[in-house]
Amino acid sequence: MLKTMRLKERHQNILSATIRHYVATVEPVSSKTLVNEYDFTVSSATVRNAMGWLEKAGLLYQPHTSAGRIPSDSGYRTYVDQIMRPDQALREQLDQLLSNAIKEEVGSLEALLYGVAQLLASLSGYMAVITFPQQQTAYLRHLQLVPLDNQRIMLIIITDSYQTQSGLIDPPPWIAEKLALGEGIEEELDLLSNFLNQKLQGCSLAELATLKAVELEKEWKQDSEFLQEICQQLIQRCQTRPSSQILVRGISEVLRQPEFSQLQQVQTLLHLLEAEQEQLCSVIFDVVEAGSNERGVTVRIGSENPLEPMQTCSLIYANYYQGEAPSGSVGLIGPTRMLYENAIALVEVAADTLSQTLTKN
């Protein structure tokens, strides 16, 4: 994540005006431009000095010595984190548009996702990406805690289709001490296994991937830290690997952006979308974050993107849910020179709308 710094109101206003002007014109912004076109109550010299300070802080930079300034990745990050304000009226308008679009899609789920993706691309001018819903139909049939000779505990999970997963857990001190002395702990582990089976048997793997240890601790008080370790292992074992099938719409829209005028840059991005979808899917559908059950929009700006072909882009995405379980992800990819307020609102509304639709069906 790019570092941000707390700015004074004057610096916030000047950074905001610079970003808005650059997003609209794709031209480096001078202090004279800001003074002439924005209603600042300070002198031209003050604006010029403030832009110089923002440049030294790494939030603006000059692409050429004789040019004005343009935002850096850190400048955009500061704008998104500190300055940008959501437009509630815009969000309500987008909500209505997407709701109407979904009502018109009475066919298959695939047709619904295509319709939402096309609308996102058209409204934003960026590329829309949606991962198809994950297949999370496996349920817990049985789990067992088994002591090992090397002073570790194995957690064995058996699903309703008799598929088996296992993971190793470091035992708490009192169990480690018994293991070291060669004392049997099977009885204690059987008691805990029986307790967990009683509480969790029949749960889907999606539900287990969002398991909250605190709910179980209310009834199992012998060793809460050990219980937390087991729950963490359960979460890791039950998080479904995301499908690499991604729906992409709006390539023609994003190629109209001047940032993608160079053929090499376009080819690299298209190769990622066409041939490396598994990598892209692992980024935009983050099962670890989904497991925390935090529903929100993630914004990755430029160098924050882990995949090199996307480090000249911004990626905005959010998980959509079926019930309480994360099912897939919806996002937008565009240049860092992005209208972030609109893009974030679009992704948020799309994720909420898909969640509501899938949960009802």
N, C-alpha and C positions, 0 to 999 in steps of 0.2 A: 504494500500500500504506500502510495506517495505521501510524503510528509506535508502537513499543512501548518500554517501559523495563524494565530489570532490577529486579525487586522483591525485597525481603527476604522471608524465609519467612513472617513474620507477616502481611505485606500480601498475600502470595499466598493464604494460608489464608482470610483474610477476604474477598478478592475472589472466591475460588472458592465460598465458602459463600453469598455474596450472589447470585452468578449461579445457583447450583443452586436456591436458594430462589425466586428470581424466575422462573426457567424453569418451576418446578413450580406456582407460585401466581398468577403475573401480577400480583402485588401489590408495591408499593414496599417495600423491606426496611429496617427500623430496626435500630439497634444492640441494642435490647432484644430483638428477635426473634432475632438471632444468638446472644446470650448465653443466652437461654432454650432454644433448640432445637438448638444445636450445642455440641459438647464443647470449648469453648475453655478453656485453662488460664490465661487472663489476665482482668483485671478488666473490668467494664462500661465504665469510663472509657477503658481502653486500646483496646477495640474501637471506641468512639465516636470517639476521636482518630484511629485508623487509617482509619476510613471517611471522616473529614474530609480526611485526607491523600490518599486515593484520589480523592476528589472534586476536590481542587485539582490533582491530576495528570491530570485529564480522563478517568479510568477509570470513575467513577460520576457520576451527576448526580441532582438532585431535580426531578421533573416539576412539583411544587408546593412552595411554601415550607414547608408544614406536613406534607408527606409524607416517607416514607423515601426511600431512594435506589434507583436502578436502574442497570444497566450501560449504558455508552456503547458505540459501535462499537469504540473503542480498548480498552475494557475487555474486550469479547469477543475482540478480536484478541490481547491480552496473555494471556488465558486459553488460547486455542487454541495460541499459540506457546510459552508457558512453563509452564503449570500442568497442562493436561489430560494425562491418561495413558491410553494405549490399553488397552482391556479385552480381553485375549487370549481369555478364555473366551467373551465375547460374539462376538468375531470368528469363532471356531470354530463357534459355534452358527449364526451367519448364513451361514457358508460351507456348512454342511450343509443349511440351508433352501433356499438358492439352487441348490445342486447337485441337490437332489431335485426342485425346480421345473423345472430344465432337463431332467432325465431324463424328466419327464412330458410335456414339449413335444416330441413326435416329428414335428410337422408342419413348416411352413415356417419360414424365418428370421424372418419378420414375426410369426408366432405366438409364437416364442421371445422376441422383444423385448417384445411385449405382455405376456407372462407375467412377465418380469423386472420391467418397469416397474410392473405392478399390485402385485407383491409388495413392491417398494421403497416404493411409496406407502402400502400397508397397514401395513407394519412401522414406518415412520417417522412417519406422520401428516403428511407434507409432499408436495409435488408432485414426481413423478419425470419426468425428461426424458431421452430417449435419441435421439441422432441416428442415422439409418440408416447402414449401412456405405457408405463411399465407393467409387465404382467406379474402381479404379486398375489397369486392365488394359493401359494403354499401355506400350510398351517402347522403349528407345533403339535407333534404327536407325543413326544416324550423328550425329556432331558435328563442327563445323569452326570454327577460329579464323581470323578474317579481319581484316587491317589496314585501318583507315579513314584517310582523308585528314586528319581532324581529330585525329590522334594518339591515337586510341582503338582498342581491339580489340573486334570483335563476335564473340560466341559464338552460333553457330547450332545448334539442336537439331532433329533430325528423328526422329519416332517411327515405329513400325512401320506406322502407318496413314497415314504421310506428312504428318502435321500438323507444322507448323514453328513453333518459338518462337525468340526471339532476345533477347539482352541485351548491354549495353555494359560493358566492363571497362577500368579504368584500367591501362595497361601499367606494368611495372616500369621503373625509371630507364634501364636499359641498352637496352630496346626503345624507350622514349620518345626517347632520344637519337638512335637510328638513324632513327626516323621524322622527327625534326626535321631531320636531315641529308639526308633523302630517300633513305636507304639501304634496300634491300629486306630484309625480315624474313620473307618468305613461307616460306623454308626452315625457319627455327626454329619458326614456328608450325605448319607441316605436321608436323614431328617431334613436337611436343607433342600435336597433334590425333591423330596416329596412335597415340601412346602411350595417350591417353585412350580412344580407340575400342577398342584392344586390351583394355583393362582393364574398360571399362564397357559395351561393346556387348552388347545383350540384357538388360540390367538393366531392371527395371520402374521407372516413375517414382516409385513408392512407395519403392523401395530407394534411388534417387538422392536422394530427399528426406531421407534419413538418412545421407548419404554422409559418411565420415570422411576428411578430407584426409590425416591422419597415415599412413594405410595406403598411400596412393599415394606419399607423400614418401619412403618407404623405398626406392623404386625410381627415383624421379625427383628428382635432387638438384641439378639445374642452378639452379633458382630456386624455392625452396619457397614464398616469399611470393606469387609469381605463381600458382603452383598452388593455393594457398589461396583466392586471389581467384576463380579459375575454379570451384573447388568450391563456394564460397559462391553464385556466380551459378547454378550448376547446381541447388543446393538451392532457391533462390528460384524458378527456372523450373519446377521439378518438383513443388513443393508444390501439391497439388490443392486447388482452391477447394472448401470444404465444401458439401455438398448442404444445401438449406434445409429438407429434410423432417425434421421432428422429431416423435417420438412423445411425447405428454403424457398422464400418468395422475395421478390424485389431486387434481384441482381441488377436488372436494367436501371432501376431507380438509383441504386447506390453508385453505379458506374457513371452516372451523370455528374457526380460530385467531382470537382477539379482535382481533389487529392488522388483520384484514381485514374488520372490521365496517362500515367506511365504504364506501358504494357507489362513490364516485369512485375510490378506491384500487383496488378490485376491477376496475372497468371498465378502468382503465389497464393493469393487469397482464394481463387477459384479451385486450386489444387487442394487446399485445406477443406473446402466445402464438399468437394466431390470424392476425394480419395482418402482423406484423413478424418472422416466423420466421427470415428470412435474417440479420437483425441478431443475434438470439439465438444462432443457430447459430455465427456468427463469434466469439461470446464463449465458448461452452462447448466448441467444438472448435477449439482454437487450433493451427493448423498450424505456426506458428513454433516453439511450445514442443514440439509433437509431433516436429518435425524434429530436435530435440536428442536425441530418444530417451530422455528422462528420464521414467520411469513413476512417477507419483505423483499424489496428490490435491491439487487446488487449492481453496482456501477464499477466497471473496470476501465480505466482510462489509459490508453497508450501503453506505456511500459509496464503497467500493472498486469497486463494480459500475459499469462504464462507461455502462450504459443507465439513464437516469433513472427509468423505471418500476420498476426493481429496486433502487433505492437505499434502500428500506425493508426489503429482504429480504437473506437470505444465500443464496449459491449455492455449492454444493459439487459438484465434478465431477472426472472423471478420464477419460483416453482409454482405449479398449479397442483391442486390436491383433489383426491377423491376421498371424501370424509376427512379423517385426520391424517391420512397417509399421503406423502408426496408422490405424485403420479408422473409428472413430467415437468418440462420447463418451457417458458416462452420468452423470447428476447429480441433485441434489435442490435444490428451491427452497422456502424457508420463511421465516418471520419471523427477524429477528436473534436473537430469544429462542428459540434452538434448542438442542436437546440434541446438542451438537457431537460428543461421543464416539461416540454411536450413528450419527449421520448420516455421519460420516467413515468409520466401519467399514463401513457398508452400501455406500457408494459404492466403496470400495476392493475389497471382496469382489465386488461386481457386476462391476466392470471386469476383475478377475482371472479371474472365472468365464467371462465372455463371451470374453475373450482365449483362454482355454484351449479353449473350445468351438469357436470359429471357426478356430483354428489346427489343430485335429484334423480338421476337415471339409474 
